[in-house]
Amino acid sequence: MTIQEQAHQLELLADQVPTGIALATRSELDDLQAQVLGLLGATTTATSVQGAIQLAARQIDEVAASLENVRVQIQDAARHHLQG
């Protein structure tokens, strides 16, 4: 395999990093949070559930950032590989 082919394969791998899954999950949590508020209103129970959702959302944000970092690192490796 040539250096160009290896770099191309790395670019393809970068495209496979599942960043979209994390972003979609985050969006679903936002929707869920709105639904909880709609069902329960401004109650203690709603606040408790929303706190749990917000914690999960922050963790997903961290995972999404880490996945994006993986994608960028693979892309950087491909560019570096081509530069020798």
C-alpha positions, 0 to 999 in steps of 0.5 A: 500500500502506498503512502497516499493509499494509507492516508486515504484509508485514514481519512475513511477511518476518520469518517467512521468515528461515530460523532453523529450518534452522540449528537443525536443522543444529546438532541433526544435528551433535550426533547425528553427534558422538554417532555418531562417539563410539559408533563410534570410542570415546575414540580420537585419531581420534574426538577429531579428528573431534569437534573438527571437528564442534564447530568447525562447531557453533560456527559454526552457532550464530553463524549461528543468532544472526545469523539471529535478529537479522535476524528481530528487526530486521525485526519491529522495523522493522514495529513502528516503521513502524506507530508512524510 
